[in-house]
Amino acid sequence: MLQAQVFIDKDELKGVKPLHQFIMKLLIENGIAGATSVMGYSGFGKHNRLKQPSQLFSFDEASMYITFIDTEDKVKSALSNLRAQYRGGFIVTHKVSVW
């Protein structure tokens, strides 16, 4: 089994649709067994600028990630399909054991 995590900004768009919704729909279309999206309270990326959207009057975009686990072939296929349509974000994968 393989777990993938796709890190994005919550307010990012793919066309006129929220990116996280686009990714979830793509995962469904690729037959992934299940996925979860998680919004972060704070975070930073390659530019080392701390984003804290939970603070009062913050204009920072919320960080989030989408995680999913399935067979290695299905995860790699879904990620290839995602990369064909969207080049941003940060993606990591891990081999996992399901108990």
LINNORGI-V491204 format. One record per residue. N is the residue number from 1. RES is the residue in one letter. D_CENTER is the distance of its C-alpha to the mean C-alpha in whole Angstrom. Layout:
n=N res=RES d_center=D_CENTER
n=N res=RES d_center=D_CENTER
//
This chain:
n=1 res=M d_center=18
n=2 res=L d_center=15
n=3 res=Q d_center=12
n=4 res=A d_center=8
n=5 res=Q d_center=6
n=6 res=V d_center=3
n=7 res=F d_center=4
n=8 res=I d_center=5
n=9 res=D d_center=9
n=10 res=K d_center=9
n=11 res=D d_center=12
n=12 res=E d_center=11
n=13 res=L d_center=13
n=14 res=K d_center=13
n=15 res=G d_center=17
n=16 res=V d_center=18
n=17 res=K d_center=15
n=18 res=P d_center=12
n=19 res=L d_center=9
n=20 res=H d_center=7
n=21 res=Q d_center=10
n=22 res=F d_center=10
n=23 res=I d_center=7
n=24 res=M d_center=9
n=25 res=K d_center=12
n=26 res=L d_center=12
n=27 res=L d_center=11
n=28 res=I d_center=14
n=29 res=E d_center=16
n=30 res=N d_center=15
n=31 res=G d_center=17
n=32 res=I d_center=14
n=33 res=A d_center=16
n=34 res=G d_center=13
n=35 res=A d_center=10
n=36 res=T d_center=9
n=37 res=S d_center=7
n=38 res=V d_center=9
n=39 res=M d_center=10
n=40 res=G d_center=12
n=41 res=Y d_center=15
n=42 res=S d_center=16
n=43 res=G d_center=14
n=44 res=F d_center=15
n=45 res=G d_center=14
n=46 res=K d_center=16
n=47 res=H d_center=19
n=48 res=N d_center=19
n=49 res=R d_center=20
n=50 res=L d_center=19
n=51 res=K d_center=17
n=52 res=Q d_center=18
n=53 res=P d_center=18
n=54 res=S d_center=19
n=55 res=Q d_center=23
n=56 res=L d_center=25
n=57 res=F d_center=25
n=58 res=S d_center=22
n=59 res=F d_center=21
n=60 res=D d_center=18
n=61 res=E d_center=14
n=62 res=A d_center=12
n=63 res=S d_center=10
n=64 res=M d_center=7
n=65 res=Y d_center=4
n=66 res=I d_center=3
n=67 res=T d_center=6
n=68 res=F d_center=9
n=69 res=I d_center=13
n=70 res=D d_center=15
n=71 res=T d_center=18
n=72 res=E d_center=17
n=73 res=D d_center=18
n=74 res=K d_center=16
n=75 res=V d_center=13
n=76 res=K d_center=14
n=77 res=S d_center=15
n=78 res=A d_center=12
n=79 res=L d_center=11
n=80 res=S d_center=14
n=81 res=N d_center=14
n=82 res=L d_center=10
n=83 res=R d_center=12
n=84 res=A d_center=15
n=85 res=Q d_center=14
n=86 res=Y d_center=11
n=87 res=R d_center=12
n=88 res=G d_center=10
n=89 res=G d_center=7
n=90 res=F d_center=8
n=91 res=I d_center=7
n=92 res=V d_center=10
n=93 res=T d_center=11
n=94 res=H d_center=14
n=95 res=K d_center=17
n=96 res=V d_center=18
n=97 res=S d_center=21
n=98 res=V d_center=21
n=99 res=W d_center=24
//
